Amino acid sequence: MLVFLGGGLGSSFRWLINKIIPSDTFPYSTISVNLIGCLLIGILAGYLLSHSHFKSDMYSLLVVGFCGGLTTFSAFALDNYNLIKSNDFFNTILYITLSVTGCIIMVYAGFYIIQKILN
């Protein structure tokens, strides 16, 4: 039930971001939620794992549910399909590169931030 609730909240937050951030020529809203979601999952997982809460209700609610509902790699794949279909290879490569490297960096940043806060 907690994953369901968190997923609904994360998906609702993603919908809100999609309404606020325009994505006319580049999928800015999708990359925004992926970067935010990756930073949040780094912070939340870093905190919960450092306190032995890997299998806790909070982990299920926030990491699996909320962050899982927020991040949008299925939308990422569809965005790339549409960029390729429109022969926009520069933005396709840019989007893939920014998404993959940026999201990995944001997860590390989340872990770093929570370690600094906890120490």
C-alpha positions in Angstrom: 0.0 0.0 0.0 2.9 2.4 0.8 4.5 1.8 -2.7 1.1 2.5 -4.2 0.7 5.7 -2.2 4.2 6.9 -2.9 3.9 6.0 -6.6 0.8 8.0 -6.9 2.4 11.0 -5.2 5.5 10.8 -7.3 3.5 10.5 -10.5 1.4 13.5 -9.5 4.5 15.5 -8.8 5.8 14.4 -12.3 2.6 15.6 -13.9 2.9 19.0 -12.1 6.5 19.4 -13.3 5.3 18.5 -16.9 2.7 21.3 -16.6 5.2 23.9 -15.3 8.2 23.2 -17.5 7.6 23.5 -21.3 9.0 20.9 -23.6 8.4 22.1 -27.0 11.7 21.4 -28.8 13.6 19.5 -26.1 12.2 17.2 -23.3 13.0 19.6 -20.5 10.3 18.4 -18.2 11.3 14.8 -18.5 15.0 15.5 -17.9 14.1 17.7 -15.0 12.0 15.0 -13.2 14.7 12.4 -13.9 17.5 14.7 -12.4 15.3 15.7 -9.4 14.3 12.1 -8.9 17.8 10.8 -9.0 19.0 13.4 -6.5 16.1 12.6 -4.2 16.7 8.8 -4.5 20.4 9.4 -3.6 19.4 11.5 -0.6 16.6 9.2 0.6 18.4 5.9 -0.1 21.6 7.3 1.4 19.8 8.3 4.6 17.7 5.2 5.0 20.5 2.8 4.1 22.8 4.5 6.6 20.2 4.0 9.3 19.5 0.3 8.4 16.1 1.1 7.0 16.5 -0.7 3.7 13.4 -2.8 4.2 11.4 -0.2 6.2 8.1 1.3 5.4 9.8 4.7 4.7 12.0 3.1 2.1 9.0 1.5 0.4 7.0 4.8 0.5 9.7 7.2 -0.6 12.4 5.3 -2.6 10.4 2.6 -4.3 7.1 4.4 -4.4 7.6 8.2 -4.7 10.9 8.1 -6.6 9.8 5.2 -8.8 6.6 7.2 -9.7 8.5 10.4 -10.2 11.3 9.3 -12.6 10.3 8.6 -16.1 12.7 6.4 -18.1 9.8 5.1 -20.1 9.0 8.6 -21.1 12.8 9.0 -21.7 12.7 6.2 -24.2 9.6 7.7 -25.9 11.2 11.1 -26.1 14.3 9.6 -27.8 12.1 7.7 -30.2 10.4 11.0 -31.1 13.7 12.9 -31.5 15.1 10.1 -33.7 11.9 9.9 -35.7 12.2 13.7 -36.4 15.8 13.2 -37.5 17.0 15.4 -34.6 20.2 13.4 -33.9 22.0 16.2 -32.2 19.3 16.6 -29.5 19.0 12.8 -29.3 22.6 12.4 -28.4 22.6 15.5 -26.2 19.5 14.2 -24.3 20.9 10.7 -23.8 24.2 12.0 -22.6 22.7 14.6 -20.2 20.2 12.2 -18.9 22.5 9.3 -18.2 25.6 11.2 -16.9 23.5 13.8 -15.2 21.3 11.3 -13.3 24.3 9.2 -12.2 26.0 12.4 -10.9 22.8 13.5 -9.1 22.6 10.1 -7.3 26.2 10.5 -6.1 25.4 14.1 -5.1 22.4 12.9 -3.1 24.6 10.4 -1.2 27.3 13.1 -0.7 24.7 15.6 0.6 23.2 13.3 3.1 26.6 12.1 4.3 27.6 15.7 4.9 24.4 16.4 6.8 24.6 13.3 8.9 28.3 13.8 9.8 
